[in-house]
């Protein structure tokens, strides 16, 4: 008959297999524990990286907002500078036409005075001519007629010049009125834009 092993022996063999299994389990458990620690460490580093990335994204977004605000401010300042430049140009143009208008008015007044003087001279010469015609019909009469004709031509030229200056004055008044209207409109637009 086969040798029968006593149960104690049989049980000794089983614990040793059990020990081997326990040891394998412990090793496997240790390996998995190390892997878990390693994964947790990686997870911690990744979460730190994510936090850093989030902070970096916030910082970049904040910088982008600041750049956009600065760009918008620069655009606004540029628009204001352009408006101010245009207003200055319009004011300069208005001042130029104002000066031209004043010059023409001065010339017009001077010509009106000259015209009055010429009318007075023509009247005096006409009286003198009539007196001489009644008293002495000689060569002097021809000279006086010639002078009267010259003065009448000068008077006619003066009247034509006055008409031209009056037409220019009307044109310059209209130009000045338009330029002042443009300046007023621009000032209003700039006032609205600045406000």
ABEGO torsion letter per residue (X at the ends): XBBBBBAAAAAAAAAAAAAAAAAAAAAAAAAAAAAAAAAAAAAAAAAAAAAAAAAAAAAAAAAAAAAAAAAAAAAAAAAAAAAAAAAAAAAAAAAAAAAAAAAAAAAAAAAAAAAAAAAAAAAAAAAAAAAAAAABBBAAAAAAAAAAAAAAAAAAAAAAAAAAAAAAAAAAAAAAAAAAAAAAAAAAAAAAAAX
